[in-house]
Amino acid sequence: MIRSELVQKLADENPHLYQRDVERIVSAIFEEIIGALADGNRVELRGFGAFSVKKRDARVGRNPRTGESVNVEEKHVPFFKAGKLLRDRLNGLEDS
């Protein structure tokens, strides 16, 4: 599902809201998550999962085309860990 599909689905399920308002809500949620991660915080959505930032150390990599060694700088990457409820639903284990 892409962002526009998410907005459309939410707008369809909430006919009392204008689509432009749903777009603002979705954008605000994503901006808050991005902002929290940029500040080094963890974002947990109960039943869904947790977003965090992991640090990857600097290392010596290899250019796959030439085989030449290249230095890869330290970087921070987003990481998502699925929550138990999400994992259970994906594996067909519904809550009883």
N, C-alpha and C positions, 0 to 999 in steps of 0.2 A: 504494500500500500504506500502510495506517495502522499506528500503533504496535501495536495489539492483533493485527493480522494478522501482523506481524513476529514478535511473541512466540509466537503460535500455530505459525507455520511453524518457528521454531527449536525449539520444544518437540516438535513432531512429528518433526523430523529428529534429535532427541537424546532418545530415550525414557528414557535413564538419568537425565535431569534432571527435577526437578519443575517444573511450569509457574511456580510462585511464584519459584523460583530463577532461571529464565530471565527473568522480569519484573525481578528485582533486577539481573541482569547488564545487560540492555538499559538500565534506568534509570541504572545506574552509568556506562555508556559515554556516554550522553547528558549526564549531569551533568558528567562530566569535560570533554567538548567545550564545554559551555556555560561552565563555570568558566574554561577556558583562553581562550575568546574574551572573556569578561568582563575577564580580566586583560590583554587586548591581545595575546595570543599567537595563533599560527597553528597549526592542526591539520591534519596531512597524513596521509591514509590511502592508502598506495601502491596504485596501480592503480585507485583509486576517485576521489579528488579531494582538494582542500584547502579548508578553511574558514578564512576570515579576516574581519577587521572593516575596513570602509572608513568614512572620515569624510566626511560630507556637510556642506559649508559652509552657513552661514546665508545666506538669500536672501529676496528679496521674491517671494511667490507671489500667486496670484489665486484668489479664491473662485469656483468655476465657476458657482455658482447666482446670485450677485449681481454678479460682476465686480469686486468690491471687492479692493483690494490688501491682503495680509496678510503679516506678517513670519513667516517660517518659521525656527525656531531651528536651530543646528548640531546634528547628531545623528550617531550611529554606527550603521551597519547591517551585519548579517551578509552575507557574500558567499561563494558557493561556485563554485569553478572545477573542472570535471570533469577527471579524469586521462586520460592518453592511452588506457589500456586500456578505460576506460568509453566514451570517445568512439568508439573503434574498434568496440566491440561494438554500440553503438547504430547505427552506420553499416554494420553487417554485415561488418566486416572482422575476422575471427577471427585470432588469433595462429597462425601455422603452425609 
